[in-house]
């Protein structure tokens, strides 16, 4: 074989490869003979069909197979001989071939750079440690108590206050016309709960049982019922009864409702849950700090093709965010050129970290087992209460989706491996300081998401080849739908 390297430009390489006609002819002959030994051809005993007959019948198909095999094998050998690892699939083009002539083809590829991970012992990262304050346990108990609250009639003659429950009848109208869903009887409305549209509950504060009130409000511009959005409305309301919330007494009987023997055991449960929550936030902050340190300690070139793919993926999100007026505040006033520069830097960081983690994982033989994947599926299924079976069926019917689980699992295992070798500095902080530190990391430009989530808190989570800055998983709402196992 004749291999000529025609271009070397950083990570980009180009080759011209020539496969002699004699090699091709020998491969074709060998394949035709192999077919003749096993093929059942009418009129001939098995293995005794003439080669000329076999060539007439099979040579065209065999030639195609031989050429494909030779191109693939010689391309792989060319890269292996030069210790080049392709970042993406090489681009191959046949430039010359006629029957009986040499085969010439070109191969253009971009290589993964040489990556030498730093000594992990030289990396120092902070781990924030927050203890659970007694007052946080008290607050959690108070929330549990509020959730179990009942109500009782207010006996004294007084006006409704925030936190009270008013039992009301109401009829709503727009332009003197009642609208569907705007009527209710004996409705228990907690003042200050935000259950009704803004302004409604405020106008009942100070009213007494037996009073009738005209409540004037405006539906929000983004109200779900488009025929009411942005319109002024009038609600005729009668306050029929005033009730006060009555929290259950915090005692051993209260604890038994949560499956605990006594109040002390319930407190221990709350302390454990808060500790796990704090640890999750702390580990998230720690891993982000580690990725920052790894990014700062490694400066190798990234393949342009991988960078382009990652940037294109991000830019599609940015364009969708712009179309829906959901760009981050920091991005809203920037030009497209400024945004592209910012997000290309983010894309480059992601690709570099992804390559680095992959190299560390490969060198240290870190793998994701089937048991790891099964645990991940079970954890995901638990996020969909009542729909666990649907989640399991979805993955059993779509095995290709398992790759989406394997990639982040691999990256998490690599990060955990690295953390065992770095210097950890434990810093005691309050819960407020812990969450403040997490929010500060979220606000850093290198970690921001291209767009806001509608009606949700801003999160900084990189969706990247690398397991970049990820926040602890949150429990899914009970009504969340599981993937359809179609």
BANU-525412 format. One record per residue (C-alpha): x, y, z. Coordinates in steps of 0.25 Angstrom, whole numbers, plus 5000, padded with zeros to 4 digits. Layout:
<sites>
XYZ;...
</sites>
This chain:
<sites>
500050005000;500550144997;500150245008;500450395006;500150505016;499750625008;499350715019;499650745034;499050865040;498950855055;497950745058;497550735043;498250625035;497950585020;498550455013;498550394999;498550245000;498750154988;498350004988;499049934976;498149854966;498849724969;498449734984;497049764980;497049644970;497549544980;496449584990;495349574980;495949434976;495949384990;494549434993;494049364980;494749234983;494149234997;492749254991;492949144982;493349044993;491949075000;490949114990;489949024985;489849044970;488848974961;489548884951;490848874959;491348784970;491548864983;492948924982;493148894967;492549014960;493649074950;494349194954;493849264941;492449234945;492549284959;493249414954;492149434944;491049424955;491749484967;492949574963;492249704963;491649684977;492949634982;493749744977;492849844984;493049774997;494549764995;494749914992;493949945005;494749855013;496049905008;495750045009;495250025024;496449935028;497550025021;496950155027;496950095041;498350045039;498850175034;498350245047;498850135056;500250135050;500250285053;499550275067;498450365062;497050355068;495950425060;495050525067;493950495057;493750405046;494850425035;494350475022;494750375011;494650404996;495050304985;495850384974;496150274964;495750134961;495550054949;495449904947;496849844947;497449984952;497950034965;496950084975;497350224980;496550294991;496750415000;496450425015;496250555023;496150545038;496350625051;497050565062;496850565077;498050635083;499050575092;498450595106;499350585118;498550595131;499150675142;499550615155;498250615163;498950645176;499350775171;497850815170;497250875183;495750895184;494850945195;493750855200;492650935208;492050865220;490850915226;490250855239;488750855241;488350965251;487250935261;486351055256;486350985242;485750855248;484750945255;484351015242;484250875236;483350835247;482550955245;482350935231;481850785233;480950835244;480350945234;480150835224;479350755234;478550875238;477050875240;476150995242;475151035252;474051145252;474551285257;473651305269;473951455272;473451565264;474651605256;475051635241;475751535233;477351545233;478451485225;478451335228;477051325231;476051235222;474851305217;473651215212;473151295200;472151285189;472551365177;472151395162;473051455152;472751545140;473451615129;472651735123;471451685131;471551545125;471751425133;472951335128;473151185130;473851145142;473551275149;472551235159;472751155172;471951125185;472451095199;473951115194;474951105205;475951215201;477251235210;477551385209;479051405205;479151265198;479151325184;478151225180;477351325172;477751435162;478651545168;477851645176;476651555179;477051515193;477551645197;476151705195;475551605205;476451645216;475751725226;474351675223;473451605232;472551485231;471251525225;471851635217;471651645202;472851695194;473051745179;474451695176;475051765164;476251695158;476951685144;477351555138;478851545136;479251565121;479851425121;478551355127;478351215122;476951245117;477251335105;475851395104;476051455118;477551485118;477751635121;476351665123;475651735135;474651655143;473651675154;473351565165;472151575173;472651515186;471851475199;472751445211;471851335218;472851285229;474151325235;475051205239;476451205246;477551095243;477751005255;479150935254;479250805261;480050795274;481450755272;481550625280;481750475279;480450455273;480750555262;482050475259;481350345258;480550405246;481950405239;482250265243;483150305255;483050255269;483150395276;483550545273;485050525275;485050415264;484350505255;485350615258;486450515255;485750485241;485650625238;487150645242;487550535233;486750585221;487350725222;488750665224;488550595211;488050715204;489250795209;490250685205;489650685191;489750835189;491150825195;491550715185;491050795174;491850915178;493050835180;492950765166;492750905159;493950955166;494750825162;494350855147;494750995148;496150945154;496250845143;495950945132;496951045137;498050935138;497850885124;498050965111;498050865099;497450895085;496050845083;495650785069;494950885061;493850795057;493450755071;493450895075;492550935063;491550825067;491550865081;491351015078;490250985068;489550905078;489651025088;489251125078;487951055074;487551075089;487951215088;487151245076;485951175082;486051255094;486151385086;484951345078;484151325091;484751445098;485451355109;486851405108;487651425121;487651565125;489151575123;488951525109;487751605105;488451735101;489551665093;489751655078;489751525071;491251535069;491551565084;490651445088;491351355078;492651385084;492151365098;491551235095;492651185086;493551195098;492551115106;492551015095;494051005095;494150985110;493050875110;493850795098;495150815105;494650765119;493850645111;495150605104;495950615117;494950535125;494950425114;496450415114;496450405129;495450295129;496050215118;497450225125;496850175138;495950075132;494750135137;493450075132;491950075133;491349935137;490049885134;489749895148;490050045148;489050065137;487949985144;488150065156;488050195148;486750145142;486150105155;486550245161;485850315149;484650225150;484450275165;484350415160;483050375153;482150325165;481150225160;481750215146;483050135149;482550025141;482450115129;483850165130;484450025131;483649985119;484150105111;485550075113;485349925110;484649965097;485650075093;487050015097;487750125089;487250225100;488250155109;489350225103;488850355109;488950295123;490350235121;491050365117;490650445129;490850325138;492250305132;492650445135;492150445149;492950325152;494150395146;493950515154;493750435167;495050365163;495850495162;495250545175;495950435182;497350485178;497150635180;497350715192;496050745199;495850865208;494650855217;494050985220;492950995230;491851095226;490351125230;489251065221;489051205216;490551225212;490451085205;489251125196;489851265194;491151195189;490351105180;489551225174;490851305171;491451185163;490151185155;490351325152;491651305145;491651325130;492451205127;491351115134;490051185130;488951125121;488651185108;487251215112;486251225124;485251115127;483851175126;483251205140;484451135147;485651175155;486851195147;487851075147;489251065142;489450935136;490350905124;489750805115;491050765109;491950645105;492650665118;491850645132;491950795134;491350865145;490150795149;489150825160;488550715170;487350645164;486050695169;484850615172;483850615160;482450665163;481450555165;480750585152;481950575144;481750485132;482650375129;483250345115;482250265106;482750125103;482150125089;
</sites>
